[in-house]
Amino acid sequence: MEFFSCCSSRIFDAEKAGRDFEARTEDNPGRSQGSASNVCGLGIALKPKKDGSMYVKRLVPGGPAQECGEIQVDDILEKVNQINVFGMDKHEVAKLLTGTGEEGTTVDLRFLRVTGKSQSSYINVKLTRKFFEEA
């Protein structure tokens, strides 16, 4: 089964009891064909919340998101390439994260990190899609 391999940014669908939301783009030249283990992407798994936000469920070891060292589990994705994704359909967010899916293409992400009851900070990162092994 292929999954969001051009970005390897899985979006978990709570309505399907934790099964991954799998976006496929048939015309995406950066997509790995027939292999779920060698992917070109960001290496980030997101899960939508009922309030319309999406949070980081996990970072794939060896993926650009994990390697940058700035993104943490439970960070809330706020923007993709300056586009506010709060309340956006998960399919639309997947398209923004996917981009062209080609190795070497970049994406700007902004996350909100809640560090306490009334404390939060923003994390801005630019990630470059690359091929990596997904566990």
N, C-alpha and C positions, 0 to 999 in steps of 0.2 A: 504494500500500500504506500503510495506517495503522500507526502504531506507538504507543508508550506516550505518546500526545500529551497526555493530561491531566496528566502529570507531566513528560513529556519526559525521564524518567529511564530511559534504556535500560540494560538489564542484558545484557551480552554473554555468550553461551553458548559456552563453550570447546569443548563437544562438537560444535558445528555450525561448526567452523572459523572462528570469529570473527564469524559472523552475529549480528545483534542478537536478543536475546530481546525479543519484542514482546508486551506485555500489553495486552489490550483489555478495556474494561468497557463493555458495550453500554448500560447504563443511566446512564452518567456524563454529567451535563448540561454539564460543563465541557470535554468532549472536542471537539476541532475535527473537523468532518465533512468528509471528502474532501480535506483539505489537510494535507500533512506539513510545510509550511513555516511556518505560523502556528499556534503551539501555546501552550497554557496549562500551565505547569508550573514545574519547578525548573531544568532545563537541566543535568542531570548524567548522565554515562554511567558505569555500574558494571560490573565484571567479577568473577564469582565465582572464588575460588581453591580448590584441592583441599583446603586445610585448613579450609574452611567460612567463611572471611571473604570480604568483597567490597571491592574497592578501586576508587578513582576512576580510570577510564580516561581520561576527558576532561571538560572543562567547555565547555558550549556558549556561544560569545560572545553577550553580550546577555541571557543567562539569569540568574535570581536567584543561582544558585550561583557563577557567575563574577563577577557584580557585587558580591557581598558581600566579595570580596577575601580571605577567610579559608581557603577550601578549596583544596587543591592536588592535582594529579595524584599518584597513589599513596597518598593518605590512605586509611585503612581505615575503612569505615562500621561503627560499633559499635552505635549505638542510633538508633531512629526513634521519636520521641514517648515516650521513656523505656523503650522495649521493646528488649531486647538481640536483635540480629539475627544474631549469630554462629551459624553452622550452620543457620540458617533457610532453608527452601525459597525459591528466588528468586521464585516466584510470590507467596508470602506477603509478602516484602519489597516487591515491586512494589505490592501492595495497600496496604501501610502508607505508601509514598511517594505513592501516588496520592491517598489520602484521598477527598474528594468531587470533587476535580479542579476546583473552582470558583475563579475568579480571586479573589484576596484572602484565601484560606484559608492558614493557616500550618502549618508542620511544624518540629519541633525535631529537629535532627540532632546526633549526637556522633561525631566521627572520632578515630582514633588516628593520630598522625603519628610514624613512626620516623625519628629524625634521626641516629642513629649506632648502633653495635653494642649499646650498653647505654643509649641515651638515647631517650626517647619523650615525647610530650606529647599532651594531649587538646584537641580543638578543638570547642567547642559553638557552634552557630549556629541561629538561627531564620530560616527562609526563608519568604517569602510568594510563593505561586504567582501568576504573571502571564502575560499574553500577550506573546510575543516571536517574532521571526523566527528560524527555525532554519536554519543553513547546511547 
